[in-house]
Amino acid sequence: MSLLALLSGCLGRAVNPAMYDITPRVKTTRDEVITFSQISSATHLWDVGKLLDEGFGRWSFAPGSNDGRRVDLMPARYCAPTVSPSKKILSFMVMTDVHITDKESPSQPLFLAKLHEKKSTAVYSPVMLYSTQLLDAAIRTVNAVHQKEPMDFLISLGDVANDDQYNELRWYLDLFDGKVITPGSGAHAGSSTIDYQQPFKAAGLDPAIPWYQAVGNHDHLYFGTFTMDDRLRASFVSDAISDMSDPFTNKEFSLYQSPRYYTGTIDGSTPYGTIIHVGPVTDPAFAAGAPQVVADPDRRPVTRKQWMTEFFTTTTQPIGHGFSQANLDNDFSCYSFLPKATIPLKVIVLDDTSDETVASQKSGGRGYLNEQRYQWLVRELEAGQADDQLMIVAAHVPLGVEKGGSLLAWDDKNSFVTEKALIAKLQTYPNLLLWIAGHRHLNVVKAFASPDPDRAELGFWQVETSSLRDFPQQLRQVEILINDDSTVSILVTNIDPAVKEGTPAATSRTYAVLTEQRYPHPSVYQSGCDKEPTARYCSDDSIRQIPFGSYNAELLKKVSSRMEAKLKVLYHHP
């Protein structure tokens, strides 16, 4: 019997699932930004009701932000055009790190939040309760932007799921398809009374917008970090809460050492999503053994190939969302596409996440390319340069923004190519405009200037987009324009989902602000170099502080003289 049937009224008619509107007017963060005050408290992050009573989660709008025109990559004596860019050739939307979460899964490592609360908001935050509803609001916002001014495509840069589960991936795809979403699993606790558990009808992406997908580390690794071995796979579909060790306190960085802890789960029948069944296995409360849950086969993890296969089972376009039958046949998760046949621009979608064979010893969340993916990338770049195409690389993991000891840094030890060598290779292609990425949940722009001061065209921009999970929960609009002097302008603008007051998505925003207030992100939007002089961005003049979490700018880029001549003929010929 379906859940909707179980929710039927006394007359036997199925209850119509809710539909959640957004605000009628969508603004960008050039118009207004979300702001809030900092609050001190000793209350635990999972004590959501108490934090709300203390004033956490309150926010307001402030005037928008704009960093203006950036000429970091241009020749030293370059004089920027005094008029606006003359010809827009492409407009697209970026979303990333949605982290759709099955909060009732028996294998989420919620115990790590209890052990390492301050640094484990990625493991637990109350925003995880409303991941499906927020994505629905974000898709509705994309549709509204498209209605105002049509965009050419949308691209999602990975980490669509929080824990590589089949049901998380299907919720994600079904939200794009506009289906009824039942956001609980197992016993479906609270499905008739708790807003984050209640079924709802998604809007679906406007069918006129093609959308493409890249792979993230959370899409094929356990919590984005560990190889999904047989033991882990069995735990997801079990009727018992998993038990694991703390990988951050044992030398092996392992899940199977002692002491061990029951991982915990969320009680979906509680308004704030109470964490239950968590603690040391030696706790007398667990004398009877592992806590029991209702098993659900849809919680099963998927391999990278199985993950790609699901993108062929959707009603939105294009079929496969970038992946082809060849990707499935070869278990290869990279591809390229031409957004518009009429413009000389190619998007190279690169999987730069760890392989399962090396996703251990603190390597799973790092940037990585094996030889096959690296050689494929070089061939795509060579072909694009030879064909006089502008090029954008779309990947999950960014370059050059994390120190070597970080769990988010490039995996120089295992990758076929080191980060330094990869950047140097990218700086041999004058028509490379952008490397776009997610992964760090930040809206950071970095300039990779040319190593040759006489060849400014060898520089390229990197544009990171924040997560839809954590503050500031934003999308990013990217517009490519050709200037009168045949240089390229890249307009980057953050957009908040236009959540409507009183909806679950609005509660998600409240919880994102609450989490940021309780444990401020150690990033460019919380402290300046005067307070944190050793921070990674302080030594890089191209990375600017983003106090409201948003970053909007016009990024100028010079291309090869041959490409300039082609652009002049295409867009400025009398």
N, C-alpha and C positions, 0 to 999 in steps of 0.2 A: 504494500500500500504506500502511495507517495506521501511525502510530508504535507503537501497541500491538501490532500484528502484528509489526513489526520487533523488538519486545522479547519475542516469544514464546519460551517455553522449548524445550528439545530435543524434547519430546514434541508440540510444535505447539500447546500451549495458551497462550492469552494470559496474560501476567503480570497479576495483579490489582493495580490501582493502589492505593497506600497511602491510608489514611484517618487523619487526625491528630486525636486526642482533645484536649480541654482538661481542666483540673483540675476535679474533681467539684463543688467549691464556688466559686461566684462571689461575690467581695466587691466592694464599692465603695471608692472612695478616702476615704470617711468612716470606713471600717474600718481600712484600711492603705494606705500609699503607698510607691512605689519610691524608694529613696534610694541614693546612691553617693558616693564620695569624689572630690575633684578631683585630677587627676594632670597633671604637666608632662612634656612630651616634645617632641622635635624630629622624631619619626618622621612620615612622610607618612600622610595618612588612608587612602590606597590600599594601604599596607603593613599589611594587616589582621592577618596572622599575627604580625608583629613587635609590633604594638600589643597583641594578646592576650597575648603573652609578657611584655610590660611591665606587665601587670595591668589594662589597659583592659577595659571591658565588664562588670566585676563589680558586682553590685548586691545590695541586700537590702531587706527590708520594714521600715518604720517605722510608728508609730501614725498613724492617719488624720488628715485635716485638715478643719476646718469653720470657716468665717468667721461662722457664726451668722446672726442675723436682721438684714437691711439695711433701714433705713427712710429712705434718702437721698431718696426721692421723696415722702415723706409730709409733711403739714402740720407746721409748726414745733412745735405743741403736741400732736401726735398721741401717744396712749398705745397702744402695741401690745397686742394681746390677750395675756392671760397663759396662755391655753390653746392647745393645738395647733389648727391649721386644721381646720375641722369637716367639710368636704365636698370630696373630690377629684373633679374632673370630667373630667380628661384626664391621660394619661401617654403620653409618646412618647420615642423615642430619636433622637439626632442623631449622624450620622457625617459626616466631611468630609475632603477632601484625601487620598484613598486613594493616588493617584498610582501606579496599576498600571503597571508598567514593562516594556517589551520591551527588556531589557538588551543584546540582540544587534543592535539596530537600527543601521544604518549612518549614521544622521543625528542621534544624540544629541550634544549639544555637550560631550562629556567633556573636550575640550581646554581648556575654560574652567576646569575643576577644576585642571588642571596650571598654568595661568597665574595663577589667582586662588584658590589653595587655601583660604585662610582664610575668604573670603566666598562660596565657591561650593559649600557642602555641599548646596544645592538642586540643583546640577548633578550632583554625585556624592556618594554615601554608600553604604557597603556594605549599608544596609537595602534598597536597590533590588533586591537579589538575591532577596528573599523577599516581595515585595509581594503576590503572590497567596496565599501560605500564611498571611500575617498577616491578610488580609481574611477568609479562611476561619475562622480562630480568632475573629475579631471577630464574625462572623455566628453562630458556635456560642455565643458569649457572650451575644449578644442573645437567642437562643433559650432559653438557660438562665434569663435574667432574666425572660423572658416566661412560662416555665413556673412560676416562683415567684409572679409577680404579673403578670397579663396587661396588655400595653400596647396602646394604641390604634393606633399606627402608628410607622413609622420614616421619617425623612427624611434624605437625603444631600445635602449642600450644595455639590457640585461638585468639580472636579478629580479625577474618577474615573480619568482617564488621565494619564500623565505627558507624553506627546507627541502627543496627538490622533490616535493610530493606531487603525485598525479592530480589530486583534487585541487591543490593550489594552482597548478598550471591550467586546469580546466576552468576554474573560476575566472582566471585572468582572460582566457580566450573567450569565454562566454560573456564576459562584460563587454568586450569589443563587439560581440555579435548581438548584443541587446537581448539576452535571454533572462529568464527568471533565475535569480541567484539565491541558493540556500546556503548561507555562509557558515553553517555548523557542520560537525561531523560526529560519527559515533552515535551517542544517545541523543544528539541534537538538543541538549539541555537549553531551556529558556527560549525555544524557538517561537513560542506564542506570547511571550511577555517581555523579553529583553530586546531592546532595539538593535543591538549589534548582531543578534542571532536570528532576527526575523527575516523571512524571505522577502525579496524586493525585485522589481522589474527594472533591469538596466536599460539605459537609453540606447546604447550601441553607438559605434562610431559612424558618422555620416558616410554612406556608401561611396560618395564621391572622393573620399580621401583614401588613397592607397597607403598601407602601412607596412613597415619592415622591422625585422627583429634581429638583434645581436644576442650573443650568449653571455651570461654573467657567471661568476664562480658559484653563486648560490643555486644556479639552475642545474648543476650536476654534481655538486659536492655537499657533504653533510655540513650544514651551517656554513657553507662557502669555504670550508677549510680542510675537511678530512675526506679521504677516499671512502666512498659508500660501499663497504664490504658486505659480505653475506650476513654477518652478525647484525650490523646496523639495519640492513634491509628488513630482516625479520622483525626487528623491534618496532618498526613503524606500523605494521599491520597486526601487532600483538594485542592481546586483551590485558596486558600488564604494563605498568609504567616502567620505563627503562632504568637501568642503573649504570652509572659511568663514574670515571675518576675525573679529577680536575686537571685538564691538560696544562694549565698555566703554572702548576706547582710541582710537576714531576719532570725529570730530566728528559724523558723520552717524548714529551709533548704528546702523550697517549691518552686515549679514552678508557684504557683497560687496566690501569694500575690500581693500587689501593692507596688510601681509603676510597670507598665508592659511595655514591649518592644517588638517591632516586631523583630523576630529572624534573619531575613535577609536570603539571598541566594547568589549564585554566578552567575554572568552574563557570560554564556559560550561563548558569541560572542566576548568577549574581550581577548586580548592576555595574560594578566596576571591574569585573573579571578577576575574582580572587584566585591567587595562585594556591593550588592544593597539591598534596602528594609529593612534597619535596623535603629532602633532608637526608642525613647519613643513613645508610642501610642498617647500621647498628642501633639506631634510635629505637627505644622500646615501643614507640608508636607503630613500628613496622614489624613487630614480633611475629605477626601472622604471615609475613612475606610481602612480596611486591603488591602495591595497591592496584586494584583492578579497574579497568575502563571497558567501555563497549568498543570492540574492535571494528575497524572499518577498512575494507580492502582498497578503497579509493585513496587511502593514505600512502600507498606504495610509492617508493622512490622510483625515478625514471633515469635511464642512462642518457647520455648526451644525444645519441641517435634516436631513442624513444621520444625525447623532448622535442627534437626537430620534427619528428613525424607528426606530432599533434598539431603543428601549424598548418597541416594540410586538411585538418578537420575543423574548418571554420567557414562561415558564410561571407566574411569580408574579403577584400581583395588586397594584393594579388594572391593567387593560390600559393601556399607555402610561405608567403610573406618574406620572400627573398630566397628561401631554401628551395632547392630543386631536387629532383630524383637522384641526380648525381651526388648531391650532398649526402643523401641517405645511403646510396650504394657504397660510397667511399668513407662513410662515417667522418665527414669533413665539414666543419661548421663555418667556413668562410665563403663569401660570394661578393660580387659587385653588381651594380645596376646603374642604368642611366635614367635619372628622374624624368627627363623630357628629351625627346628625340631632337628637338629643335635647338638645344643649347649644348655646347661642348663641355659638359661637366659629368664626372663619374664619381659615384660614392663607393668606396671600398670598405666592405663590412668585415672586420677582422676579429677573430676569436683570439684574444690574448690572455685567456685564463689558463690556470694550471691544468696539466694532464693528471688523470687519476693516478698514474704511475709515480708521480712525484709530489702529489698533494699530501704531504706529511712533513714532519720536521719544520713546521711553521712556514710551509711553502704554498699552501692552498689558496690563500687570498692574495698572492702576489702576481704581478704581471709576468707573462711567460709566453715564449714562442718556441715550438719545436722546429726542426729543420724544414718540415713540409710546409708549415704555415708561413715561416719566414721567406722561403723561396717563392711561395705563391704571392706574398705581398710584394716582393721585389719585381716579379713579372708583371703584376698589375700596375705598379708605379712606372715601370719602364714603358709598358704599352700606352698608358695614359699620357706620358710625356711625349712619346713618339707621335701620338695621334693629336697632339695639341689640345689636350683636354685639361680643364681645371679639375683638381682632385680633392676629395674629402675622405679621410680615413675615419670610420666610425668603429670604435672599440669600447670595451667595458673599462679597462684599466688605463689610467692616464700615465704620462711619462714625466720624469724629472721633478716630481713634487713631493716625494717622500724620501727620507733618509734610509740608508741601507738596513738599519736594525728594525725598521717598522714592518709590521705584518702586512702593510699595504704597499710596500716598496716593490721594485722590480726584482725578480728572482734571478740574479746574475749567476748564482751557483748552478742552477739546473737548466736555464734557458739556453737555446742554441745560440742566441745573440745577446750580448750584454746591453743594458739600457744605453750606455754611452755610445756603443757601436751602432745601435739602432737609430738613435737620434742623429748621429753623423751621417748615416745612410739616407735618412729622410731629408737631410739638408743638401742632398745632391739633386733634388727635383724641384726646379723653380716654379712649377705649376701646382705644387702642393699648397693648398690654402689652409687646411684645418686638420687637426686631430681632435675629434670630439669624443668625450668619455663621461662615465659616471663613476661608480665604485666608492668614492670617498664621501658622497653625500654633501658636496660643496659646490657652490657656484664660483669657481675660480677660473680666471683667464691668465694664461702664461704665454709670453712671447719667446719663441726660440729664434733668436736673431742669427743671421748668417755668420758663419765663421770667417767669411771673406768680406772685409769692409767695402770692397769694390764690386761685390755681387749681392746686393741687398735682396734680390729675388730668391735667394736660397733660404731665407728665413720662412718660418711658418708659425701659425697660431695654434694654441691648444685651448679648447673651451670645455670646461667641465660643467655638468648640470647636476643640481642637487637631487636628492631622493624625494620621491613622493611619500615616503614613510615618515621621515624625520623633518623637523623644522629646517628650512622654511617651506618644505612640501611644494616645490614649484616645477613648472614646465619651463622650457626655453624655446623661444621663437628665434629662428636664424633666417636672415634674409641676405641674399647675395646680389650685389649691385655692381654695375660697371660704370666707372667714372669717366668724365670727359677726356682725361689723359690716359685712358685704358688701364688704369690701375683698378684694383678690386676693393670694394668696401664690403665688410661683413658686419651687419647689424645684429647684435645679440641682445635679447630682451627676455627677462624673466616674467612669468605670468603665474599668479596665484590661482588655484582652482576657485571658481566663483561660488563658494559654498553659501548656502542660504541658512540664515539663523533658524535654529530649531531642528535641523536635520542631523543625521548621524555624521555626515561629513564635517559639519560645523563642530561637533564634539571632538572629532579627530584633530581639528586645528587647535582646539583648546588643550587637548592632551599633548600635542606637539610642542606648544608654547610652554605648558607645564613642565615637560621633560627638559626643555632647554633652560628654563629658569632654575630647575633643581640641580641639574648637572650641565653647566654650560659647555658647549662643544669646544675643545681646545683648538680653535681655528682662527682664521683671519677675521672673523666677524665678532670676536669676543675680546681680543686684547691686541693692542698696538705694540710696535717694536720697543717702545719705551718701557712697557711692562714685561715683555717677553723677548729680549734682544737676541736670544739664540733660536727663536722659532724659525722653521724652515723658510717661510716667506720673507723674513727680514733681510736675508742675504740676496734676494732676487728682486730687483727694482721693478720688474714687469708685473709682479703679483701685488695687487693693491688690496688694502683693507676693505672689507665689505660689511660694515656695521649692522646692516639690516638683513644680511643673508643673501641679498640680491646683487647682481652685477650686470649693468647695462652699458654698452659702449658701441662705438663704430670702430672697427678694426681695419686698418688699411694694409694692403698687401700688393707688392710689386710682383709681376710674373715675367717670364722670359720675353725678350724682344720679339721673338717669333709669335708668341701668344698674344702680345700686345697688338701686333699688326693684325692678327686674326680678329681680335675683339673690336678693333677699330673698323674693320670692314663689316663685321656683323652688326655693330650697334651705332656706329657714328659716321658711316659712309654717307656723303651728301646725296 
